[in-house]
Amino acid sequence: MPDDRPAEPWRERLHADCSRCFALCCVAPAFARSSAFAIDKPAGTACPNLQGDFRCGIHTQLRDRGFAGCTVFDCFGAGQQVAQVTFGGRDWRAEPATAREMFASFSVMRHLHELLYYLHEAVSLRPGAALGADLARVLAQTEQLTGGTPAELAALDVDARRREAGDLLRQTSAAVRGRSGRPGPDRSGTDLMGADLREADLRRASLRGTYLIGADLRGADLRGADLLGADLRGADLRGADLTGCLYLIQSQLDAARGDLGTLLPPALTRPAHWSATHTATGDATSPARPSRSRPARSSRRR
């Protein structure tokens, strides 16, 4: 499935602009010591690597220093929305009384902006008049919610919004994947951790919420596959074709491995840590298989 969709202006608005935020992602969330984070950090406490100018002191060494989780976090532009709009440019350090309120707003806003991202993409897929109208309605409602006050954001039932949007995203996926013939296999939510999927035909497959941690997807054909919430941490995407994928986001690529032979949708960027060479699919060297311990479900599942 070719991906000939033009670049949309909404992507810029839903892209993190750290220069207009106050490092909310370095303070509001909690860190748990793991392969993703070198330390435990309680929610609402600044990371010890955060500097006085709101920059990360080890930004260029995050992976080497044990903070790979920071490199794959995406606020979808919620940080600047909360900092500049919800709180009018006020600094949580300068106004400690509002800090807790700001951190709570950031958590809700991130969910809303993530929904906006997926809803905008679904609309751009043109799934049909009736479904398109429903998507536009929920998109407009979600957009309006992002302008709420801190009290309104705190009272918002985010799960209800996610359920309503999720149903429409699922319908859109089914409609789009069925356009070019029969949809691919439905592997939604299945455990494919460490699976050997080299050169697998996964065209138009549903892989939403699928565990693909450490999976070998070298040379796999993922054109038109639904990857919403798929866990691609450590997955080997060298030589894979991801053009036309539905609901694929940058942080999923950032968490995976790839090379110059990995084909991507034009709106996404090849991560800097990916190999700068083209690895042959038939390379006999197999990636290390991860532990079979089951991680917590990603919040990105719809």
Summary of the structure (lengths in Angstrom):
residues: 302
radius of gyration: 19.5
end to end distance: 22.9
largest distance: 58.8
contacts: 897
relative contact order: 0.11
helix: 34%
strand: 6%
